[in-house]
């Protein structure tokens, strides 16, 4: 028997379909940079949305996740009541070599 979720599955954009300006705009926001950095420091699919320590409310955080998905930077999937996340590091690096590494550098101020 199939179960239905109370929310729609997240839509993802593959990095190959992302214009460079979309990627740059997604990485121009300090909250999104913080989300990307926290994802980069975590194992794939180990972080649920509620575990990120960013200074915004739940609705704003959902918006930031949507922008990152649209830029090809992350994927999300539902596991029971939680939505878990993964950074699309390899795919994004193939599309935009060096961009993610620059954003993840500690000496780059967000």
Buried (B, 14 or more C-beta within 10 A) or exposed (E): EEEEEEEEEBEBBEBEEBEEEBBEBBBEBEBBBBBBBBBEEBEEEEBBBEEBEBEBEEEEBBBBBBBBBBBBBBBBEBEEEEBBBBBBBEBBBEBBEEBBEEBBEEEEEE
